[in-house]
C-alpha cells in the first residue's frame, strides 16, 4: 500500500503532502500541480521521469541503509588522489 509520511491516499492531508512532495522533487509550483486534478495525474513525460528518478534514489537509499552493515568500511580520505595544479610547462 502506498503511503506518504505515514498517510494513505484516503487519509485527510494526504493530497496536500503529495503536492508538497511532488513540488519538492520536480521544482514545480504547488499551484501547477493542483491543476492536475483530484488524482494528481499528468501525461507530462519529463515530470514522470523526474518522479521515477526520485523514486529510484529513495529505493537506493533504503537499500544502502538496510544493508550498510555488509558494505566494506572505506576511508574516503585515503581514496582521494591529490590534484597537481602546477602545469607541466612551469619550471
PDB file as gemmi writes it, atoms N, CA and C in Angstrom:
CRYST1    1.000    1.000    1.000  90.00  90.00  90.00 P 1                      
ATOM      1  N   UNK A   1       0.844  -1.188   0.000  1.00  0.00           N  
ATOM      2  CA  UNK A   1       0.000   0.000   0.000  1.00  0.00           C  
ATOM      3  C   UNK A   1       0.878   1.236   0.000  1.00  0.00           C  
ATOM      4  N   UNK A   2       0.582   2.168  -0.860  1.00  0.00           N  
ATOM      5  CA  UNK A   2       1.309   3.419  -0.978  1.00  0.00           C  
ATOM      6  C   UNK A   2       1.027   4.303   0.225  1.00  0.00           C  
ATOM      7  N   UNK A   3       2.076   4.770   0.873  1.00  0.00           N  
ATOM      8  CA  UNK A   3       1.911   5.714   1.975  1.00  0.00           C  
ATOM      9  C   UNK A   3       2.865   6.877   1.767  1.00  0.00           C  
ATOM     10  N   UNK A   4       2.521   8.008   2.319  1.00  0.00           N  
ATOM     11  CA  UNK A   4       3.358   9.196   2.236  1.00  0.00           C  
ATOM     12  C   UNK A   4       3.364   9.819   3.616  1.00  0.00           C  
ATOM     13  N   UNK A   5       4.518   9.827   4.251  1.00  0.00           N  
ATOM     14  CA  UNK A   5       4.622  10.348   5.615  1.00  0.00           C  
ATOM     15  C   UNK A   5       3.625   9.664   6.533  1.00  0.00           C  
ATOM     16  N   UNK A   6       3.424   8.365   6.327  1.00  0.00           N  
ATOM     17  CA  UNK A   6       2.515   7.599   7.165  1.00  0.00           C  
ATOM     18  C   UNK A   6       1.049   7.762   6.812  1.00  0.00           C  
ATOM     19  N   UNK A   7       0.756   8.499   5.756  1.00  0.00           N  
ATOM     20  CA  UNK A   7      -0.631   8.716   5.333  1.00  0.00           C  
ATOM     21  C   UNK A   7      -0.958   7.844   4.133  1.00  0.00           C  
ATOM     22  N   UNK A   8      -2.165   7.347   4.092  1.00  0.00           N  
ATOM     23  CA  UNK A   8      -2.670   6.603   2.936  1.00  0.00           C  
ATOM     24  C   UNK A   8      -3.461   7.571   2.059  1.00  0.00           C  
ATOM     25  N   UNK A   9      -3.619   7.249   0.767  1.00  0.00           N  
ATOM     26  CA  UNK A   9      -4.326   8.166  -0.137  1.00  0.00           C  
ATOM     27  C   UNK A   9      -5.704   8.606   0.350  1.00  0.00           C  
ATOM     28  N   UNK A  10      -6.384   7.778   1.102  1.00  0.00           N  
ATOM     29  CA  UNK A  10      -7.728   8.153   1.562  1.00  0.00           C  
ATOM     30  C   UNK A  10      -7.694   8.985   2.849  1.00  0.00           C  
ATOM     31  N   UNK A  11      -6.531   9.152   3.468  1.00  0.00           N  
ATOM     32  CA  UNK A  11      -6.423   9.915   4.714  1.00  0.00           C  
ATOM     33  C   UNK A  11      -6.480  11.417   4.459  1.00  0.00           C  
ATOM     34  N   UNK A  12      -7.002  12.139   5.457  1.00  0.00           N  
ATOM     35  CA  UNK A  12      -7.049  13.589   5.383  1.00  0.00           C  
ATOM     36  C   UNK A  12      -5.620  14.126   5.383  1.00  0.00           C  
ATOM     37  N   UNK A  13      -5.317  15.066   4.505  1.00  0.00           N  
ATOM     38  CA  UNK A  13      -4.000  15.678   4.427  1.00  0.00           C  
ATOM     39  C   UNK A  13      -3.043  15.015   3.455  1.00  0.00           C  
ATOM     40  N   UNK A  14      -3.431  13.845   2.935  1.00  0.00           N  
ATOM     41  CA  UNK A  14      -2.550  13.118   2.015  1.00  0.00           C  
ATOM     42  C   UNK A  14      -2.278  13.932   0.745  1.00  0.00           C  
ATOM     43  N   UNK A  15      -3.340  14.478   0.142  1.00  0.00           N  
ATOM     44  CA  UNK A  15      -3.192  15.192  -1.125  1.00  0.00           C  
ATOM     45  C   UNK A  15      -2.261  16.395  -0.968  1.00  0.00           C  
ATOM     46  N   UNK A  16      -2.418  17.141   0.111  1.00  0.00           N  
ATOM     47  CA  UNK A  16      -1.573  18.309   0.342  1.00  0.00           C  
ATOM     48  C   UNK A  16      -0.110  17.897   0.523  1.00  0.00           C  
ATOM     49  N   UNK A  17       0.133  16.818   1.252  1.00  0.00           N  
ATOM     50  CA  UNK A  17       1.503  16.311   1.428  1.00  0.00           C  
ATOM     51  C   UNK A  17       2.071  15.814   0.095  1.00  0.00           C  
ATOM     52  N   UNK A  18       1.228  15.156  -0.701  1.00  0.00           N  
ATOM     53  CA  UNK A  18       1.673  14.655  -2.006  1.00  0.00           C  
ATOM     54  C   UNK A  18       2.054  15.817  -2.917  1.00  0.00           C  
ATOM     55  N   UNK A  19       1.241  16.870  -2.917  1.00  0.00           N  
ATOM     56  CA  UNK A  19       1.539  18.046  -3.737  1.00  0.00           C  
ATOM     57  C   UNK A  19       2.861  18.671  -3.297  1.00  0.00           C  
ATOM     58  N   UNK A  20       3.071  18.791  -2.000  1.00  0.00           N  
ATOM     59  CA  UNK A  20       4.318  19.361  -1.488  1.00  0.00           C  
ATOM     60  C   UNK A  20       5.521  18.508  -1.888  1.00  0.00           C  
ATOM     61  N   UNK A  21       5.380  17.191  -1.826  1.00  0.00           N  
ATOM     62  CA  UNK A  21       6.484  16.290  -2.178  1.00  0.00           C  
ATOM     63  C   UNK A  21       6.772  16.331  -3.678  1.00  0.00           C  
ATOM     64  N   UNK A  22       5.736  16.325  -4.497  1.00  0.00           N  
ATOM     65  CA  UNK A  22       5.934  16.419  -5.950  1.00  0.00           C  
ATOM     66  C   UNK A  22       6.596  17.748  -6.291  1.00  0.00           C  
ATOM     67  N   UNK A  23       6.190  18.809  -5.624  1.00  0.00           N  
ATOM     68  CA  UNK A  23       6.792  20.122  -5.836  1.00  0.00           C  
ATOM     69  C   UNK A  23       8.268  20.100  -5.463  1.00  0.00           C  
ATOM     70  N   UNK A  24       8.592  19.464  -4.346  1.00  0.00           N  
ATOM     71  CA  UNK A  24       9.984  19.381  -3.898  1.00  0.00           C  
ATOM     72  C   UNK A  24      10.850  18.610  -4.892  1.00  0.00           C  
ATOM     73  N   UNK A  25      10.326  17.507  -5.398  1.00  0.00           N  
ATOM     74  CA  UNK A  25      11.098  16.650  -6.303  1.00  0.00           C  
ATOM     75  C   UNK A  25      11.250  17.274  -7.688  1.00  0.00           C  
ATOM     76  N   UNK A  26      10.189  17.903  -8.192  1.00  0.00           N  
ATOM     77  CA  UNK A  26      10.197  18.392  -9.571  1.00  0.00           C  
ATOM     78  C   UNK A  26      10.566  19.858  -9.715  1.00  0.00           C  
ATOM     79  N   UNK A  27      10.402  20.628  -8.643  1.00  0.00           N  
ATOM     80  CA  UNK A  27      10.639  22.063  -8.735  1.00  0.00           C  
ATOM     81  C   UNK A  27       9.439  22.840  -9.250  1.00  0.00           C  
ATOM     82  N   UNK A  28       8.343  22.142  -9.522  1.00  0.00           N  
ATOM     83  CA  UNK A  28       7.122  22.815  -9.976  1.00  0.00           C  
ATOM     84  C   UNK A  28       6.432  23.496  -8.802  1.00  0.00           C  
ATOM     85  N   UNK A  29       5.661  24.537  -9.106  1.00  0.00           N  
ATOM     86  CA  UNK A  29       4.916  25.200  -8.037  1.00  0.00           C  
ATOM     87  C   UNK A  29       3.741  24.320  -7.618  1.00  0.00           C  
ATOM     88  N   UNK A  30       3.379  24.371  -6.344  1.00  0.00           N  
ATOM     89  CA  UNK A  30       2.218  23.604  -5.885  1.00  0.00           C  
ATOM     90  C   UNK A  30       0.946  23.942  -6.664  1.00  0.00           C  
ATOM     91  N   UNK A  31       0.786  25.198  -7.076  1.00  0.00           N  
ATOM     92  CA  UNK A  31      -0.407  25.577  -7.846  1.00  0.00           C  
ATOM     93  C   UNK A  31      -0.461  24.867  -9.192  1.00  0.00           C  
ATOM     94  N   UNK A  32       0.691  24.682  -9.828  1.00  0.00           N  
ATOM     95  CA  UNK A  32       0.717  23.943 -11.100  1.00  0.00           C  
ATOM     96  C   UNK A  32       0.277  22.501 -10.890  1.00  0.00           C  
ATOM     97  N   UNK A  33       0.738  21.901  -9.818  1.00  0.00           N  
ATOM     98  CA  UNK A  33       0.424  20.502  -9.532  1.00  0.00           C  
ATOM     99  C   UNK A  33      -1.049  20.337  -9.181  1.00  0.00           C  
ATOM    100  N   UNK A  34      -1.610  21.308  -8.468  1.00  0.00           N  
ATOM    101  CA  UNK A  34      -3.040  21.252  -8.122  1.00  0.00           C  
ATOM    102  C   UNK A  34      -3.898  21.192  -9.377  1.00  0.00           C  
ATOM    103  N   UNK A  35      -3.419  21.766 -10.472  1.00  0.00           N  
ATOM    104  CA  UNK A  35      -4.145  21.763 -11.737  1.00  0.00           C  
ATOM    105  C   UNK A  35      -4.213  20.399 -12.402  1.00  0.00           C  
ATOM    106  N   UNK A  36      -3.500  19.425 -11.880  1.00  0.00           N  
ATOM    107  CA  UNK A  36      -3.518  18.079 -12.452  1.00  0.00           C  
ATOM    108  C   UNK A  36      -4.810  17.344 -12.141  1.00  0.00           C  
ATOM    109  N   UNK A  37      -5.586  17.865 -11.234  1.00  0.00           N  
ATOM    110  CA  UNK A  37      -6.856  17.218 -10.913  1.00  0.00           C  
ATOM    111  C   UNK A  37      -6.828  16.482  -9.590  1.00  0.00           C  
ATOM    112  N   UNK A  38      -7.962  15.909  -9.267  1.00  0.00           N  
ATOM    113  CA  UNK A  38      -8.169  15.250  -7.969  1.00  0.00           C  
ATOM    114  C   UNK A  38      -7.158  14.137  -7.691  1.00  0.00           C  
ATOM    115  N   UNK A  39      -6.839  13.342  -8.707  1.00  0.00           N  
ATOM    116  CA  UNK A  39      -5.937  12.201  -8.514  1.00  0.00           C  
ATOM    117  C   UNK A  39      -4.486  12.500  -8.875  1.00  0.00           C  
ATOM    118  N   UNK A  40      -4.172  13.780  -9.099  1.00  0.00           N  
ATOM    119  CA  UNK A  40      -2.805  14.214  -9.420  1.00  0.00           C  
ATOM    120  C   UNK A  40      -2.215  13.442 -10.593  1.00  0.00           C  
ATOM    121  N   UNK A  41      -2.953  13.360 -11.675  1.00  0.00           N  
ATOM    122  CA  UNK A  41      -2.487  12.637 -12.858  1.00  0.00           C  
ATOM    123  C   UNK A  41      -1.927  13.611 -13.886  1.00  0.00           C  
ATOM    124  N   UNK A  42      -0.801  13.237 -14.494  1.00  0.00           N  
ATOM    125  CA  UNK A  42      -0.201  14.040 -15.549  1.00  0.00           C  
ATOM    126  C   UNK A  42       0.307  13.121 -16.653  1.00  0.00           C  
ATOM    127  N   UNK A  43       0.276  13.627 -17.871  1.00  0.00           N  
ATOM    128  CA  UNK A  43       0.820  12.890 -19.012  1.00  0.00           C  
ATOM    129  C   UNK A  43       2.196  13.419 -19.402  1.00  0.00           C  
ATOM    130  N   UNK A  44       2.689  14.402 -18.670  1.00  0.00           N  
ATOM    131  CA  UNK A  44       3.962  15.024 -18.993  1.00  0.00           C  
ATOM    132  C   UNK A  44       5.102  14.028 -18.773  1.00  0.00           C  
ATOM    133  N   UNK A  45       5.777  13.666 -19.856  1.00  0.00           N  
ATOM    134  CA  UNK A  45       6.825  12.646 -19.803  1.00  0.00           C  
ATOM    135  C   UNK A  45       7.969  13.045 -18.881  1.00  0.00           C  
ATOM    136  N   UNK A  46       8.406  14.308 -18.959  1.00  0.00           N  
ATOM    137  CA  UNK A  46       9.563  14.680 -18.148  1.00  0.00           C  
ATOM    138  C   UNK A  46       9.229  14.694 -16.656  1.00  0.00           C  
ATOM    139  N   UNK A  47       8.004  15.037 -16.304  1.00  0.00           N  
ATOM    140  CA  UNK A  47       7.596  15.002 -14.897  1.00  0.00           C  
ATOM    141  C   UNK A  47       7.588  13.555 -14.401  1.00  0.00           C  
ATOM    142  N   UNK A  48       7.042  12.663 -15.207  1.00  0.00           N  
ATOM    143  CA  UNK A  48       7.007  11.253 -14.820  1.00  0.00           C  
ATOM    144  C   UNK A  48       8.419  10.694 -14.675  1.00  0.00           C  
ATOM    145  N   UNK A  49       9.344  11.118 -15.555  1.00  0.00           N  
ATOM    146  CA  UNK A  49      10.744  10.676 -15.458  1.00  0.00           C  
ATOM    147  C   UNK A  49      11.389  11.209 -14.181  1.00  0.00           C  
ATOM    148  N   UNK A  50      11.164  12.496 -13.876  1.00  0.00           N  
ATOM    149  CA  UNK A  50      11.716  13.063 -12.645  1.00  0.00           C  
ATOM    150  C   UNK A  50      11.230  12.299 -11.417  1.00  0.00           C  
ATOM    151  N   UNK A  51       9.944  11.971 -11.413  1.00  0.00           N  
ATOM    152  CA  UNK A  51       9.387  11.222 -10.288  1.00  0.00           C  
ATOM    153  C   UNK A  51       9.970   9.813 -10.222  1.00  0.00           C  
ATOM    154  N   UNK A  52      10.201   9.192 -11.386  1.00  0.00           N  
ATOM    155  CA  UNK A  52      10.853   7.872 -11.417  1.00  0.00           C  
ATOM    156  C   UNK A  52      12.266   7.951 -10.838  1.00  0.00           C  
ATOM    157  N   UNK A  53      13.020   8.996 -11.232  1.00  0.00           N  
ATOM    158  CA  UNK A  53      14.383   9.154 -10.723  1.00  0.00           C  
ATOM    159  C   UNK A  53      14.375   9.382  -9.212  1.00  0.00           C  
ATOM    160  N   UNK A  54      13.439  10.187  -8.740  1.00  0.00           N  
ATOM    161  CA  UNK A  54      13.317  10.403  -7.299  1.00  0.00           C  
ATOM    162  C   UNK A  54      13.003   9.113  -6.569  1.00  0.00           C  
ATOM    163  N   UNK A  55      12.124   8.308  -7.156  1.00  0.00           N  
ATOM    164  CA  UNK A  55      11.765   7.021  -6.556  1.00  0.00           C  
ATOM    165  C   UNK A  55      12.974   6.083  -6.519  1.00  0.00           C  
ATOM    166  N   UNK A  56      13.743   6.055  -7.613  1.00  0.00           N  
ATOM    167  CA  UNK A  56      14.937   5.203  -7.639  1.00  0.00           C  
ATOM    168  C   UNK A  56      15.947   5.640  -6.585  1.00  0.00           C  
ATOM    169  N   UNK A  57      16.113   6.950  -6.420  1.00  0.00           N  
ATOM    170  CA  UNK A  57      17.038   7.453  -5.404  1.00  0.00           C  
ATOM    171  C   UNK A  57      16.577   7.039  -4.009  1.00  0.00           C  
ATOM    172  N   UNK A  58      15.277   7.117  -3.763  1.00  0.00           N  
ATOM    173  CA  UNK A  58      14.739   6.685  -2.467  1.00  0.00           C  
ATOM    174  C   UNK A  58      14.950   5.194  -2.249  1.00  0.00           C  
ATOM    175  N   UNK A  59      14.702   4.395  -3.287  1.00  0.00           N  
ATOM    176  CA  UNK A  59      14.895   2.937  -3.185  1.00  0.00           C  
ATOM    177  C   UNK A  59      16.357   2.610  -2.881  1.00  0.00           C  
ATOM    178  N   UNK A  60      17.274   3.288  -3.576  1.00  0.00           N  
ATOM    179  CA  UNK A  60      18.701   3.049  -3.363  1.00  0.00           C  
ATOM    180  C   UNK A  60      19.106   3.435  -1.942  1.00  0.00           C  
ATOM    181  N   UNK A  61      18.604   4.556  -1.460  1.00  0.00           N  
ATOM    182  CA  UNK A  61      18.900   4.991  -0.095  1.00  0.00           C  
ATOM    183  C   UNK A  61      18.406   3.974   0.923  1.00  0.00           C  
ATOM    184  N   UNK A  62      17.191   3.485   0.737  1.00  0.00           N  
ATOM    185  CA  UNK A  62      16.645   2.483   1.660  1.00  0.00           C  
ATOM    186  C   UNK A  62      17.466   1.195   1.616  1.00  0.00           C  
ATOM    187  N   UNK A  63      17.888   0.782   0.418  1.00  0.00           N  
ATOM    188  CA  UNK A  63      18.690  -0.430   0.263  1.00  0.00           C  
ATOM    189  C   UNK A  63      20.032  -0.283   0.980  1.00  0.00           C  
ATOM    190  N   UNK A  64      20.706   0.838   0.740  1.00  0.00           N  
ATOM    191  CA  UNK A  64      22.013   1.060   1.368  1.00  0.00           C  
ATOM    192  C   UNK A  64      21.871   1.112   2.884  1.00  0.00           C  
ATOM    193  N   UNK A  65      20.840   1.803   3.373  1.00  0.00           N  
ATOM    194  CA  UNK A  65      20.637   1.869   4.824  1.00  0.00           C  
ATOM    195  C   UNK A  65      20.342   0.496   5.419  1.00  0.00           C  
ATOM    196  N   UNK A  66      19.615  -0.329   4.687  1.00  0.00           N  
ATOM    197  CA  UNK A  66      19.265  -1.658   5.185  1.00  0.00           C  
ATOM    198  C   UNK A  66      20.485  -2.581   5.242  1.00  0.00           C  
ATOM    199  N   UNK A  67      21.358  -2.470   4.238  1.00  0.00           N  
ATOM    200  CA  UNK A  67      22.485  -3.401   4.127  1.00  0.00           C  
ATOM    201  C   UNK A  67      23.845  -2.750   4.367  1.00  0.00           C  
ATOM    202  N   UNK A  68      23.876  -1.565   4.957  1.00  0.00           N  
ATOM    203  CA  UNK A  68      25.159  -0.886   5.134  1.00  0.00           C  
ATOM    204  C   UNK A  68      26.117  -1.659   6.039  1.00  0.00           C  
ATOM    205  N   UNK A  69      25.576  -2.487   6.906  1.00  0.00           N  
ATOM    206  CA  UNK A  69      26.441  -3.296   7.769  1.00  0.00           C  
ATOM    207  C   UNK A  69      27.234  -4.334   6.968  1.00  0.00           C  
ATOM    208  N   UNK A  70      26.800  -4.630   5.746  1.00  0.00           N  
ATOM    209  CA  UNK A  70      27.503  -5.596   4.901  1.00  0.00           C  
ATOM    210  C   UNK A  70      28.536  -4.933   3.993  1.00  0.00           C  
ATOM    211  N   UNK A  71      28.476  -3.613   3.875  1.00  0.00           N  
ATOM    212  CA  UNK A  71      29.394  -2.901   2.993  1.00  0.00           C  
ATOM    213  C   UNK A  71      30.760  -2.768   3.657  1.00  0.00           C  
ATOM    214  N   UNK A  72      31.841  -2.821   2.861  1.00  0.00           N  
ATOM    215  CA  UNK A  72      33.174  -2.663   3.451  1.00  0.00           C  
ATOM    216  C   UNK A  72      33.353  -1.238   3.964  1.00  0.00           C  
ATOM    217  N   UNK A  73      34.140  -1.117   5.010  1.00  0.00           N  
ATOM    218  CA  UNK A  73      34.452   0.208   5.551  1.00  0.00           C  
ATOM    219  C   UNK A  73      35.531   0.825   4.667  1.00  0.00           C  
ATOM    220  N   UNK A  74      35.268   2.005   4.152  1.00  0.00           N  
ATOM    221  CA  UNK A  74      36.213   2.691   3.275  1.00  0.00           C  
ATOM    222  C   UNK A  74      36.514   4.053   3.877  1.00  0.00           C  
ATOM    223  N   UNK A  75      37.804   4.348   4.013  1.00  0.00           N  
ATOM    224  CA  UNK A  75      38.195   5.670   4.468  1.00  0.00           C  
ATOM    225  C   UNK A  75      38.270   6.555   3.229  1.00  0.00           C  
ATOM    226  N   UNK A  76      37.307   7.425   3.083  1.00  0.00           N  
ATOM    227  CA  UNK A  76      37.198   8.241   1.871  1.00  0.00           C  
ATOM    228  C   UNK A  76      38.427   9.108   1.681  1.00  0.00           C  
ATOM    229  N   UNK A  77      38.999   9.608   2.746  1.00  0.00           N  
ATOM    230  CA  UNK A  77      40.170  10.474   2.636  1.00  0.00           C  
ATOM    231  C   UNK A  77      41.326   9.728   1.968  1.00  0.00           C  
ATOM    232  N   UNK A  78      41.518   8.455   2.287  1.00  0.00           N  
ATOM    233  CA  UNK A  78      42.607   7.675   1.699  1.00  0.00           C  
ATOM    234  C   UNK A  78      42.376   7.361   0.225  1.00  0.00           C  
ATOM    235  N   UNK A  79      41.154   7.466  -0.253  1.00  0.00           N  
ATOM    236  CA  UNK A  79      40.874   7.116  -1.644  1.00  0.00           C  
ATOM    237  C   UNK A  79      40.942   8.313  -2.581  1.00  0.00           C  
ATOM    238  N   UNK A  80      41.103   9.514  -2.038  1.00  0.00           N  
ATOM    239  CA  UNK A  80      41.151  10.716  -2.873  1.00  0.00           C  
ATOM    240  C   UNK A  80      42.593  10.967  -3.290  1.00  0.00           C  
ATOM    241  N   UNK A  81      42.819  11.070  -4.600  1.00  0.00           N  
ATOM    242  CA  UNK A  81      44.147  11.370  -5.118  1.00  0.00           C  
ATOM    243  C   UNK A  81      44.324  12.880  -5.183  1.00  0.00           C  
ATOM    244  N   UNK A  82      45.466  13.389  -4.715  1.00  0.00           N  
ATOM    245  CA  UNK A  82      45.684  14.836  -4.793  1.00  0.00           C  
ATOM    246  C   UNK A  82      45.803  15.275  -6.248  1.00  0.00           C  
ATOM    247  N   UNK A  83      45.349  16.475  -6.523  1.00  0.00           N  
ATOM    248  CA  UNK A  83      45.413  17.029  -7.876  1.00  0.00           C  
ATOM    249  C   UNK A  83      46.613  17.956  -7.950  1.00  0.00           C  
ATOM    250  N   UNK A  84      47.445  17.741  -8.970  1.00  0.00           N  
ATOM    251  CA  UNK A  84      48.598  18.607  -9.188  1.00  0.00           C  
ATOM    252  C   UNK A  84      48.128  19.802 -10.002  1.00  0.00           C  
ATOM    253  N   UNK A  85      48.064  20.965  -9.350  1.00  0.00           N  
ATOM    254  CA  UNK A  85      47.581  22.165 -10.031  1.00  0.00           C  
ATOM    255  C   UNK A  85      48.700  22.887 -10.776  1.00  0.00           C  
ATOM    256  N   UNK A  86      49.920  22.376 -10.724  1.00  0.00           N  
ATOM    257  CA  UNK A  86      51.057  23.016 -11.369  1.00  0.00           C  
ATOM    258  C   UNK A  86      51.184  22.484 -12.796  1.00  0.00           C  
ATOM    259  N   UNK A  87      51.035  23.346 -13.809  1.00  0.00           N  
ATOM    260  CA  UNK A  87      51.167  22.876 -15.204  1.00  0.00           C  
ATOM    261  C   UNK A  87      52.548  22.285 -15.465  1.00  0.00           C  
ATOM    262  N   UNK A  88      52.619  21.343 -16.402  1.00  0.00           N  
ATOM    263  CA  UNK A  88      53.873  20.653 -16.730  1.00  0.00           C  
ATOM    264  C   UNK A  88      54.937  21.602 -17.252  1.00  0.00           C  
ATOM    265  N   UNK A  89      54.543  22.659 -17.953  1.00  0.00           N  
ATOM    266  CA  UNK A  89      55.500  23.541 -18.611  1.00  0.00           C  
ATOM    267  C   UNK A  89      56.070  24.587 -17.666  1.00  0.00           C  
ATOM    268  N   UNK A  90      55.570  24.653 -16.439  1.00  0.00           N  
ATOM    269  CA  UNK A  90      56.129  25.607 -15.483  1.00  0.00           C  
ATOM    270  C   UNK A  90      57.418  25.038 -14.923  1.00  0.00           C  
ATOM    271  N   UNK A  91      58.358  25.891 -14.659  1.00  0.00           N  
ATOM    272  CA  UNK A  91      59.653  25.445 -14.190  1.00  0.00           C  
ATOM    273  C   UNK A  91      59.711  25.419 -12.749  1.00  0.00           C  
TER     274      UNK A  91                                                      
END                                                                             
